[in-house]
Amino acid sequence: MEQFTGKVWILGDDIDTDIIIPTEYLALPTVEDMKQYGFSPLRPELAGQIQEGDIIVAGKNFGCGSSREQAPEIIKALKVKCVIAKSYARIFFRNSINNGLLLIENSDIQDVIKEGDTLTVHMGESLEFDGKTYPIHPLPDNLMDIINAGGLVKAMQKRNGII
């Protein structure tokens, strides 16, 4: 069983794609150019503080708003290991999987964890924080194959023997 531990950044309910990456930055040439503006309407300093392997913990309806694919790409470019939320907007969920970003649903951890705390994820089984375990539902194998490959395009290239 794979597991990882990361520092937690807390976001609230209804974090929409305009908060994740505002429209005015979509004209920049690459996601790498855009990533410094991630979450800037809500917390302008956040993108510069996130470190590789960190975890975002949010409330309900994460990723609501437009269907822009750059939203999960920005989170992945910031090297966030996963997002844990009470619920996700449907199109954001699928865009995230297609871009290789791990999303976990859990309704309890948001009420007990604080920003800066460290959380351990036991893939497909549970979250561990402060000596307590919070069960999670595993994603189906086909979705985990896409995430583990780094996204849908890479998963299909691997499946078809291109890489």
ABEGO torsion letter per residue (X at the ends): XBBBBBBBBBBBBGBBAAAABBAAAAABABAAAAAAABGAAABAAAAAABBBGBBBBBBBGBGBEBABAAAAAAAAAAGBABBBBABBBAAAAAAAAAAGBBBBBBAAAAAABBBGBBBBBBBGABBBBGGBBBBBBBBBAAAAAAAAAGEAAAAAAAAAGAX
